[in-house]
Amino acid sequence: MGSLLLAVIYLIFISLGLPDSLLGSGWPKMQVVFGVPSSYAGYVSMTISFMTIISALLSPKIIKRFHTKWIVIFSIFLTIIGLLGFSISWQYAMLFLFAIPYGLGAGAIDASVNHYVANNYSGSVMNFLHCFYGVGAVISPSIMALALKYARWNEGYRWTAFVQMGILLVCILSFPLWKRNESGSDEEELRNSAGIRESLKVPGVILTLIAFFAYCSGEATCFLWTPSYFAETRAGLSDELIASFGSLIFGGLMLGRLISGFISNRLDDRLRIRIGIFVELFGIILVLMPLSGYHVAAVGFVIIGTGMGPVYPAIQHMAPANFGQRYSAAVIGLQMASAYVGSTFMPMVFGLLQQAVGIGIMPVYLLLFAVMNIVFLERTYKVLVK
């Protein structure tokens, strides 16, 4: 039964990844339909992420009151509403209304399932879990590319919502599996877990939050702007090909987390993060190369994603070991909130920046956050040793 529950948890993370890459893949076409500048994607992304921040900050209290299975069900239901809402939007302003359930559905499920896995499974499982997030994030640009080829961008959101409905049904049918894994001692630990204010005072927590902010700033910028980067720096590409570039970073993430899952028993979380950021920097260098074709830059974005792959799950998995189980729920919730602050504002900031100086600045922007990420993580390790 434990393996069946783990399969359901992997499916949940496919569900979590599905909505995240749709906006970036569909935006080059959506902006034309709505008649708005390219940078306006940042405002929609910011709204989605802001709602995710709210649900992530509320997650410690939600985790205390509700079992993970109920959080999962309600969160997926909210994302379905958001996806269907996007699919029926005929004006730009309507996207902001449906961005509310779109974003609220992500934060609580992300924090609750990460907390559940960090406290009950190995680092290998955590990496494979986030690998399946990449599976979902790779699937949806392909769905959007098919929609642009055979229908309209609206159908990309609608078809993705149908996939989410299927996953929701599986989660509902899995209720008996969750019940068998419920533990009275686990519930007692959750009731006695620390709150956000208390957890912020723990040495190293704030440094970790800054590192997580930096990581997700770079990741979210890639999520949103990679297709637009190719659309504006490489001439003569079709709409379908541009949309498919949204899967480059997600394919890299999936590959990086798959590799990390296999080697996690040999290399600890910290070493995998260091190797990952080194690989990410190599990918950024490839994108920086002044070549007219798109192939080297495309490979570069895949390598960037591969390097990013181990970072997110490793930081999450380290939380109980670094800060103790009493603080882990609140710390993971804070990490999620910090991550989505980066996801909220930094793609929007880049949108304004690229409008002023050109989207070619994107690899330099990514370089800044990669350096921030490793610097603040290394500082965290030193504080934890003291």
C-alpha positions as CSV (number, residue, x, y, z in Angstrom):
1,M,0.0,0.0,0.0
2,G,2.9,2.3,0.7
3,S,4.1,2.1,-2.9
4,L,0.6,2.9,-4.2
5,L,0.4,6.0,-2.0
6,L,3.9,7.0,-3.2
7,A,2.6,6.7,-6.8
8,V,-0.3,8.9,-6.0
9,I,2.0,11.5,-4.5
10,Y,4.1,11.5,-7.7
11,L,0.9,12.0,-9.6
12,I,0.0,15.0,-7.4
13,F,3.3,16.6,-8.3
14,I,2.6,16.1,-12.0
15,S,-0.6,18.0,-11.3
16,L,1.4,20.7,-9.5
17,G,3.7,21.2,-12.5
18,L,1.0,21.2,-15.2
19,P,-0.2,24.8,-14.8
20,D,3.2,26.4,-14.2
21,S,4.5,26.5,-17.8
22,L,1.3,27.3,-19.7
23,L,1.5,31.1,-19.4
24,G,5.0,31.3,-20.7
25,S,4.3,28.9,-23.6
26,G,1.1,30.6,-24.6
27,W,2.0,34.2,-24.0
28,P,3.7,35.1,-27.3
29,K,0.3,34.4,-28.9
30,M,-1.9,35.6,-26.1
31,Q,-0.3,39.0,-26.0
32,V,-1.2,39.5,-29.7
33,V,-4.8,38.4,-29.1
34,F,-5.2,40.7,-26.1
35,G,-3.3,43.6,-27.7
36,V,-1.0,44.2,-24.8
37,P,2.8,44.6,-24.5
38,S,5.0,41.5,-23.9
39,S,5.9,42.7,-20.3
40,Y,2.2,42.4,-19.3
41,A,2.8,38.6,-18.8
42,G,4.7,39.6,-15.6
43,Y,1.6,41.2,-14.0
44,V,-0.4,38.0,-14.5
45,S,2.4,35.9,-13.2
46,M,2.8,38.2,-10.3
47,T,-0.8,37.8,-9.3
48,I,-0.7,34.0,-9.5
49,S,2.4,34.0,-7.4
50,F,1.1,36.5,-4.9
51,M,-1.9,34.2,-4.2
52,T,0.5,31.3,-3.8
53,I,2.5,33.3,-1.2
54,I,-0.7,33.8,0.8
55,S,-1.6,30.1,0.7
56,A,2.0,29.1,1.5
57,L,2.1,31.4,4.6
58,L,-1.2,29.9,5.7
59,S,0.1,26.4,5.2
60,P,1.5,25.8,8.7
61,K,-1.9,26.4,10.2
62,I,-3.7,24.5,7.4
63,I,-1.4,21.5,7.9
64,K,-2.2,21.5,11.6
65,R,-5.9,21.5,11.0
66,F,-6.4,19.3,7.9
67,H,-4.8,16.1,6.7
68,T,-2.7,16.3,3.6
69,K,-5.2,14.4,1.4
70,W,-7.9,17.1,2.0
71,I,-5.4,19.9,1.2
72,V,-4.5,18.1,-2.0
73,I,-8.1,17.7,-3.1
74,F,-9.1,21.3,-2.5
75,S,-6.0,22.7,-4.1
76,I,-6.3,20.7,-7.3
77,F,-10.0,21.8,-7.5
78,L,-8.9,25.4,-7.3
79,T,-6.3,25.0,-10.1
80,I,-9.0,23.5,-12.3
81,I,-11.2,26.5,-11.7
82,G,-8.3,28.8,-12.6
83,L,-7.4,26.9,-15.8
84,L,-11.0,26.8,-17.0
85,G,-11.3,30.5,-16.2
86,F,-8.2,31.3,-18.3
87,S,-9.7,29.2,-21.2
88,I,-12.8,31.4,-21.3
89,S,-11.1,34.7,-20.9
90,W,-11.5,37.1,-23.9
91,Q,-10.1,40.2,-22.2
92,Y,-6.7,40.7,-20.5
93,A,-8.3,41.9,-17.3
94,M,-10.2,38.6,-16.9
95,L,-6.9,36.8,-16.3
96,F,-6.5,38.5,-13.0
97,L,-9.8,37.2,-11.7
98,F,-9.0,33.6,-12.4
99,A,-5.4,34.0,-11.3
100,I,-6.7,34.0,-7.8
101,P,-7.8,30.3,-7.6
102,Y,-4.9,29.5,-10.0
103,G,-2.4,30.7,-7.4
104,L,-4.1,29.7,-4.2
105,G,-4.2,26.1,-5.4
106,A,-0.4,25.8,-5.6
107,G,1.0,27.1,-2.3
108,A,-0.8,24.9,0.2
109,I,-0.4,21.7,-1.7
110,D,3.3,22.4,-2.4
111,A,4.1,23.1,1.3
112,S,1.9,20.3,2.7
113,V,3.2,17.5,0.3
114,N,6.8,18.7,0.7
115,H,6.4,18.6,4.5
116,Y,4.9,15.1,4.3
117,V,7.6,13.7,2.1
118,A,10.5,15.5,4.0
119,N,9.4,13.9,7.2
120,N,8.4,10.4,5.9
121,Y,10.7,9.6,2.9
122,S,14.3,9.7,1.9
123,G,16.1,12.4,-0.1
124,S,15.9,10.1,-3.2
125,V,12.1,10.1,-3.0
126,M,12.1,13.9,-2.6
127,N,14.2,14.3,-5.8
128,F,12.0,11.9,-7.8
129,L,9.0,13.7,-6.5
130,H,10.2,17.0,-7.9
131,C,11.2,15.2,-11.1
132,F,7.5,14.4,-11.6
133,Y,6.8,18.1,-11.1
134,G,9.0,18.5,-14.1
135,V,7.0,15.9,-16.0
136,G,3.9,17.9,-15.5
137,A,5.6,21.1,-16.5
138,V,7.0,19.5,-19.7
139,I,3.6,18.1,-20.7
140,S,1.7,21.4,-20.6
141,P,3.9,23.3,-23.1
142,S,3.3,20.4,-25.5
143,I,-0.4,20.7,-24.9
144,M,-0.2,24.4,-25.6
145,A,1.8,23.8,-28.7
146,L,-0.8,21.3,-30.0
147,A,-3.5,23.8,-29.2
148,L,-1.8,26.6,-31.1
149,K,-1.3,24.2,-34.1
150,Y,-4.8,22.7,-34.3
151,A,-7.1,25.1,-32.3
152,R,-6.4,28.2,-30.2
153,W,-4.4,29.1,-27.0
154,N,-7.7,28.8,-25.0
155,E,-7.8,25.1,-25.7
156,G,-4.3,24.7,-24.2
157,Y,-5.7,25.8,-20.8
158,R,-9.0,23.8,-21.3
159,W,-7.2,20.5,-22.2
160,T,-4.8,20.9,-19.2
161,A,-7.9,21.4,-17.0
162,F,-9.3,18.1,-18.2
163,V,-6.0,16.3,-17.3
164,Q,-6.2,17.9,-13.9
165,M,-9.7,16.5,-13.5
166,G,-8.4,13.0,-14.1
167,I,-5.7,13.4,-11.5
168,L,-8.3,14.8,-9.0
169,L,-10.4,11.7,-9.5
170,V,-7.4,9.4,-8.8
171,C,-6.6,11.4,-5.6
172,I,-10.2,11.0,-4.4
173,L,-10.1,7.2,-5.0
174,S,-6.8,7.1,-3.1
175,F,-8.4,8.2,0.3
176,P,-8.1,4.6,1.8
177,L,-4.3,4.7,1.2
178,W,-3.9,7.9,3.1
179,K,-5.9,6.5,6.0
180,R,-3.7,3.5,6.4
181,N,-0.7,5.9,6.7
182,E,-2.1,8.2,9.2
183,S,-0.3,8.1,12.6
184,G,-1.4,9.5,15.9
185,S,2.2,10.4,16.8
186,D,2.5,12.4,13.6
187,E,-0.7,14.3,14.4
188,E,0.6,15.1,17.9
189,E,3.9,16.4,16.4
190,L,2.0,18.7,14.0
191,R,-0.1,20.1,16.9
192,N,3.1,20.9,18.8
193,S,5.0,22.4,15.8
194,A,6.3,25.9,15.9
195,G,4.7,28.9,14.3
196,I,6.2,31.2,11.7
197,R,7.3,34.0,14.1
198,E,9.2,31.5,16.3
199,S,10.7,29.8,13.4
200,L,12.1,33.0,11.9
201,K,14.3,33.4,15.0
202,V,16.1,30.1,14.4
203,P,19.7,30.7,13.2
204,G,20.1,30.1,9.4
205,V,16.4,30.3,8.5
206,I,16.4,33.8,7.1
207,L,19.6,33.0,5.1
208,T,17.9,30.0,3.7
209,L,14.9,32.0,2.7
210,I,17.1,34.5,0.8
211,A,18.7,31.6,-1.0
212,F,15.4,30.1,-1.9
213,F,14.2,33.5,-3.1
214,A,17.2,33.8,-5.4
215,Y,16.8,30.3,-6.8
216,C,13.1,30.7,-7.6
217,S,13.6,34.2,-9.1
218,G,15.9,32.6,-11.7
219,E,13.6,29.6,-12.2
220,A,10.4,31.6,-12.6
221,T,12.1,34.0,-15.0
222,C,13.0,31.0,-17.2
223,F,9.5,29.6,-16.8
224,L,7.9,32.8,-18.1
225,W,10.3,34.3,-20.5
226,T,12.2,31.5,-22.3
227,P,9.7,31.3,-25.3
228,S,9.7,35.1,-25.6
229,Y,13.5,35.1,-25.4
230,F,13.7,32.9,-28.6
231,A,10.8,34.8,-30.2
232,E,12.6,38.1,-29.9
233,T,16.3,37.0,-30.4
234,R,15.8,34.4,-33.2
235,A,14.0,35.3,-36.4
236,G,11.8,33.0,-38.5
237,L,10.6,30.6,-35.8
238,S,7.0,29.3,-36.0
239,D,4.5,29.9,-33.1
240,E,4.4,26.1,-32.3
241,L,8.2,25.9,-32.1
242,I,8.4,29.0,-29.9
243,A,5.7,27.6,-27.6
244,S,7.6,24.3,-27.3
245,F,10.6,26.1,-26.0
246,G,8.7,26.5,-22.7
247,S,9.5,22.8,-22.1
248,L,13.3,23.3,-22.3
249,I,13.8,24.5,-18.7
250,F,11.3,22.0,-17.4
251,G,12.9,19.1,-19.3
252,G,16.2,20.1,-17.8
253,L,14.6,20.2,-14.3
254,M,13.2,16.8,-14.8
255,L,16.5,15.4,-16.0
256,G,18.4,17.0,-13.1
257,R,16.1,15.7,-10.5
258,L,16.0,12.2,-12.0
259,I,19.8,12.1,-11.9
260,S,19.8,13.5,-8.4
261,G,17.3,10.9,-7.2
262,F,19.7,8.1,-8.3
263,I,22.8,9.6,-6.7
264,S,21.2,11.0,-3.5
265,N,22.3,8.0,-1.4
266,R,25.9,8.6,-2.4
267,L,26.0,12.4,-2.4
268,D,24.5,14.5,0.4
269,D,22.1,17.4,-0.2
270,R,24.7,20.1,0.1
271,L,27.1,18.5,-2.5
272,R,24.3,18.0,-5.0
273,I,23.3,21.7,-4.7
274,R,26.9,22.8,-5.3
275,I,27.2,20.5,-8.4
276,G,23.8,21.7,-9.6
277,I,24.7,25.4,-9.5
278,F,28.0,24.7,-11.3
279,V,26.1,23.0,-14.1
280,E,23.6,25.9,-14.1
281,L,26.4,28.4,-14.6
282,F,27.7,26.4,-17.6
283,G,24.3,26.5,-19.2
284,I,24.1,30.2,-18.7
285,I,27.5,30.6,-20.5
286,L,26.1,28.6,-23.5
287,V,23.1,31.0,-23.7
288,L,25.4,34.0,-23.5
289,M,27.3,32.8,-26.6
290,P,26.6,35.2,-29.5
291,L,25.3,32.7,-32.1
292,S,22.6,33.3,-34.7
293,G,21.0,29.9,-34.5
294,Y,18.8,28.7,-31.7
295,H,20.2,25.2,-31.1
296,V,23.1,26.1,-28.7
297,A,20.9,28.4,-26.7
298,A,18.2,25.7,-26.5
299,V,20.8,23.2,-25.2
300,G,21.9,25.9,-22.8
301,F,18.4,26.3,-21.3
302,V,18.2,22.5,-20.9
303,I,21.5,22.5,-19.0
304,I,20.4,25.5,-16.9
305,G,17.3,23.4,-15.9
306,T,19.4,20.3,-15.3
307,G,21.6,22.3,-12.9
308,M,18.6,23.8,-11.1
309,G,17.1,20.4,-10.7
310,P,18.6,19.2,-7.4
311,V,18.5,22.6,-5.7
312,Y,14.8,23.0,-4.8
313,P,14.2,19.4,-3.4
314,A,17.5,19.3,-1.6
315,I,16.8,22.6,0.3
316,Q,13.3,21.3,1.2
317,H,14.6,17.9,2.3
318,M,17.2,19.5,4.5
319,A,14.7,21.4,6.5
320,P,13.9,18.8,9.2
321,A,17.6,17.9,9.6
322,N,18.8,21.5,9.7
323,F,16.1,23.0,11.9
324,G,14.4,20.1,13.6
325,Q,10.9,18.5,13.1
326,R,9.3,21.0,15.5
327,Y,10.2,23.8,13.0
328,S,10.1,21.9,9.7
329,A,6.4,22.7,8.8
330,A,6.8,26.4,9.4
331,V,10.2,26.6,7.8
332,I,9.0,24.7,4.7
333,G,6.0,27.1,4.5
334,L,8.3,30.1,4.8
335,Q,10.5,28.7,2.1
336,M,7.5,28.3,-0.1
337,A,6.5,31.9,0.6
338,S,10.0,33.2,0.0
339,A,10.2,31.2,-3.2
340,Y,7.0,32.7,-4.5
341,V,8.1,36.2,-3.6
342,G,10.9,35.6,-6.1
343,S,8.5,34.0,-8.5
344,T,6.1,37.0,-8.1
345,F,8.3,40.0,-8.5
346,M,11.4,39.0,-10.3
347,P,9.8,37.9,-13.6
348,M,7.9,41.1,-13.6
349,V,11.1,43.1,-12.9
350,F,12.7,41.3,-15.8
351,G,9.7,42.2,-18.0
352,L,10.3,45.8,-17.3
353,L,14.0,45.5,-17.7
354,Q,13.8,43.7,-21.1
355,Q,11.4,46.3,-22.3
356,A,14.0,49.0,-21.6
357,V,17.2,47.2,-22.7
358,G,16.1,44.2,-24.6
359,I,15.4,40.6,-23.7
360,G,19.0,39.6,-24.6
361,I,19.9,40.6,-21.1
362,M,18.2,37.4,-19.8
363,P,21.3,35.2,-19.2
364,V,23.0,38.0,-17.2
365,Y,19.9,38.3,-15.1
366,L,19.9,34.5,-14.4
367,L,23.6,34.7,-13.6
368,L,22.9,37.2,-10.8
369,F,20.5,34.9,-9.0
370,A,22.6,31.8,-9.4
371,V,25.5,33.6,-7.6
372,M,23.1,34.8,-4.9
373,N,21.8,31.3,-4.4
374,I,25.1,29.7,-3.7
375,V,26.5,32.5,-1.6
376,F,23.6,32.6,0.8
377,L,23.4,28.8,1.0
378,E,27.1,28.5,1.9
379,R,26.6,31.2,4.5
380,T,23.7,29.2,6.0
381,Y,25.9,26.1,6.3
382,K,28.5,28.1,8.3
383,V,25.8,29.4,10.7
384,L,24.4,25.9,11.2
385,V,27.9,24.6,12.2
386,K,28.3,27.2,14.9
